[in-house]
Amino acid sequence: MGNRSSKPVAELFRPLGRKAPRTRGTVEDNPALHEIWHAVLAIPHGRASTYGAIARAAGLPGRARQVGFALRIAPEDMHLPWHRVVGAGGKIVFPPASREHREQARRLRSEGIKVVGGRVAPSAMLQEQF
């Protein structure tokens, strides 16, 4: 999903003019990320879920933004179905004119999911438990 950088994750998210925060281990060692990735992999073909539902399924209620982070830094060779994760109400969260928005809508439609006005049809959304 999106651009991958060869910079360390801490380097990508540090405020300008400040040192990178100390990190323990690598991102791949983080059990929370593994739980999120596992939950995303559990979304069946032709269905979608929200960032918040994925966070709850991973045992991380209230951490929808961490789901977005986990998707952004996921290794390419993991082949996560990132396109099946949408915002609250089924909304594609990327700006409508962006390449990412078009790509996500294209991938969802290729799985038979109806996307209208940047939103996934409610019938394609998973219930909380999956």
FENSULMO-V742911 format. One record per residue. N is the residue number from 0. PSI is psi in radians with two decimals (999 if undefined). Layout:
BEGIN
n:N psi:PSI
n:N psi:PSI
END
This chain:
BEGIN
n:0 psi:2.21
n:1 psi:-2.87
n:2 psi:2.47
n:3 psi:2.46
n:4 psi:2.66
n:5 psi:-0.05
n:6 psi:2.61
n:7 psi:2.62
n:8 psi:-0.77
n:9 psi:-0.60
n:10 psi:-0.61
n:11 psi:-0.49
n:12 psi:0.23
n:13 psi:2.52
n:14 psi:2.64
n:15 psi:2.43
n:16 psi:0.06
n:17 psi:2.70
n:18 psi:2.65
n:19 psi:2.49
n:20 psi:2.65
n:21 psi:2.43
n:22 psi:2.63
n:23 psi:2.17
n:24 psi:-2.79
n:25 psi:2.94
n:26 psi:-0.66
n:27 psi:-0.31
n:28 psi:-0.10
n:29 psi:1.98
n:30 psi:-0.51
n:31 psi:-0.71
n:32 psi:-0.71
n:33 psi:-0.67
n:34 psi:-0.72
n:35 psi:-0.84
n:36 psi:-0.69
n:37 psi:-0.75
n:38 psi:-0.69
n:39 psi:-0.72
n:40 psi:-0.38
n:41 psi:-0.15
n:42 psi:2.09
n:43 psi:2.70
n:44 psi:2.34
n:45 psi:0.14
n:46 psi:2.88
n:47 psi:2.82
n:48 psi:2.92
n:49 psi:2.83
n:50 psi:-0.74
n:51 psi:-0.71
n:52 psi:-0.64
n:53 psi:-0.74
n:54 psi:-0.77
n:55 psi:-0.72
n:56 psi:-0.51
n:57 psi:0.02
n:58 psi:0.41
n:59 psi:1.03
n:60 psi:2.45
n:61 psi:0.12
n:62 psi:0.80
n:63 psi:-0.63
n:64 psi:-0.54
n:65 psi:-0.53
n:66 psi:-0.78
n:67 psi:-0.75
n:68 psi:-0.80
n:69 psi:-0.67
n:70 psi:-0.67
n:71 psi:-0.62
n:72 psi:0.04
n:73 psi:2.41
n:74 psi:2.42
n:75 psi:-0.69
n:76 psi:-0.05
n:77 psi:-0.43
n:78 psi:0.85
n:79 psi:2.45
n:80 psi:1.10
n:81 psi:-0.51
n:82 psi:-0.29
n:83 psi:-0.03
n:84 psi:2.14
n:85 psi:2.98
n:86 psi:3.12
n:87 psi:2.46
n:88 psi:0.17
n:89 psi:0.27
n:90 psi:2.35
n:91 psi:2.21
n:92 psi:-0.23
n:93 psi:2.64
n:94 psi:2.41
n:95 psi:-0.57
n:96 psi:0.03
n:97 psi:2.74
n:98 psi:-0.68
n:99 psi:-0.70
n:100 psi:-0.83
n:101 psi:-0.73
n:102 psi:-0.74
n:103 psi:-0.79
n:104 psi:-0.72
n:105 psi:-0.81
n:106 psi:-0.71
n:107 psi:-0.79
n:108 psi:-0.61
n:109 psi:-0.35
n:110 psi:0.12
n:111 psi:0.22
n:112 psi:2.23
n:113 psi:2.23
n:114 psi:2.08
n:115 psi:2.21
n:116 psi:0.57
n:117 psi:0.24
n:118 psi:2.51
n:119 psi:2.46
n:120 psi:2.37
n:121 psi:-0.55
n:122 psi:-0.37
n:123 psi:-0.19
n:124 psi:2.37
n:125 psi:2.65
n:126 psi:2.97
n:127 psi:-0.76
n:128 psi:2.10
n:129 psi:999
END
